[in-house]
């Protein structure tokens, strides 16, 4: 649930640029890398009673992709690239 807003905001911000078709996939890869960093930190600091779990990583990346799809729908409705 944490990565859904991040994916949606990524698309809404990138929709203003012509390079959004490159920026959004790179942003999703960055969000996946951030999730991996969180899981690796939990693995390294096991004494804080947090478990490193592959399903957490998959859930985070899936949330980011779902957020990107929601953001795409919002971008088509809100049209952030249009000047007012």
C-alpha positions in Angstrom: 0.0 0.0 0.0 2.9 2.3 0.6 4.2 2.1 -3.0 0.8 2.7 -4.7 0.8 6.5 -4.2 4.5 6.6 -5.2 3.7 4.9 -8.5 0.7 7.2 -9.1 2.6 10.4 -8.4 5.5 9.2 -10.6 3.1 9.0 -13.6 1.3 12.3 -12.8 4.6 14.2 -12.5 6.2 12.6 -15.5 3.1 13.1 -17.7 4.1 16.8 -18.1 7.3 15.8 -19.9 7.8 14.5 -23.4 10.2 11.9 -22.1 7.5 10.3 -19.8 7.7 7.0 -21.8 11.3 6.7 -20.6 11.0 8.4 -17.2 8.1 6.2 -15.9 9.8 2.8 -16.5 13.0 4.1 -15.0 11.1 5.5 -12.0 9.5 2.1 -11.6 12.9 0.4 -11.6 14.1 3.0 -9.1 11.1 2.1 -6.8 11.9 -1.6 -7.2 15.5 -0.8 -6.2 14.3 1.2 -3.2 12.2 -1.8 -2.1 15.2 -4.1 -2.5 17.3 -1.7 -0.4 14.7 -1.8 2.3 14.7 -5.6 2.3 18.5 -5.8 2.3 18.6 -3.4 5.2 16.2 -5.7 7.1 18.4 -8.7 6.3 21.5 -6.9 7.5 19.9 -5.6 10.7 18.1 -8.8 11.7 18.5 -8.0 15.3 15.7 -5.4 15.1 13.2 -8.3 14.7 12.4 -7.5 11.1 12.4 -10.3 8.6 13.7 -10.0 5.0 11.0 -11.5 2.8 10.8 -11.9 -1.0 7.0 -11.5 -0.9 7.4 -8.0 0.6 9.6 -7.0 -2.4 7.0 -8.5 -4.8 4.2 -6.8 -3.0 6.0 -3.4 -3.1 6.8 -3.6 -6.8 3.2 -4.8 -7.6 1.9 -1.8 -5.6 4.1 0.6 -7.6 2.8 -0.8 -10.9 -0.8 -0.7 -9.7 -0.1 3.0 -8.7 1.3 3.7 -12.1 -1.8 2.3 -13.8 -4.0 4.5 -11.5 -1.8 7.4 -12.2 -2.1 6.8 -15.9 -5.9 6.9 -15.5 -5.7 10.1 -13.5 -3.3 11.7 -16.0 -5.8 11.1 -18.8 -8.6 12.7 -16.8 -6.6 15.6 -15.2 -4.3 16.2 -18.2 -1.4 17.8 -16.3 0.4 18.6 -19.5 -2.3 21.1 -20.6 -1.5 24.8 -19.9 -4.1 26.8 -18.1 
